[in-house]
């Protein structure tokens, strides 16, 4: 459980590359996430090209940290494979697994939302030549952290209810 509490959003990175075997581990973790009715509708686009990073930072104003990082993983879903509209939940589970696996391997990461912003998602899908059925969900930036901020304690008993909302 420690990894769940230690994970934090990292927005500053060193120039150090992500090792090939670590990237495979991170992607394997992403693909291990549950999907509704085991639809297996989630895929990943690994992006290392700096020119592509520049264009993504232009499209996604909150993803400027991609300019420093060695790679980003675009989590996408195939709406033709997703079970009854569960594509966002399936992609979210895969995104969280990627974040946790990156932390486990000693990397920093941050989840940059794409899905809920129609203009942003359509621009990314067009830029990367996605077919109509493939939908961009999140951009996960990954690299060695150059940010010394410790994880925040998010434990808050006021967020916990039992049996009813009262």
C-alpha positions, 0 to 999 in steps of 0.5 A: 500500500505504500506505493499508493501513498507515495505516488505524487504528481511530478512536473519537473524532470531530469534529462535521464531516459526511462530504461526500456525494461522499466517502460515495459513494466509500466506499460504491462501494468497499464494493460493489467488494469481491469476493463468492463466485461474484460473488453481490453479496449485500452491502448497506449501510444508512447511518445519520445519525439521532442517535436511531438512533445512540442506540439502536444504542449501547444495543444495541451497548455497544462502539459508543459512539463512534457517538454522536459520529460523523456517520454509521455504515454497517451492512454487511448480507448477504442470505442468500438471495443468498450462495453456500454460506455465504460471507456472512460472508467477503463482508461482511468484504471489503466492511467492509474496503473501507469502512474503507480508502476512509474512510482514503483520503478523510481520515476515521477509522473503526472496525469494530464487530462485529455478526455473531458476537454473535447477541443483538446482531445479532438486536436490530439486525435487529429494531430496523431492521425487517429481513426474515428474509433480511437479516443484520447483519454489522458497524457501521462508524462514520465521521467526521473523526478527533478522535483523534491516535493514530498508526497502530500498526506491526503488522509481526511476523515471528513471524506469518509462516511459509513452506511449513509451520507448523514 
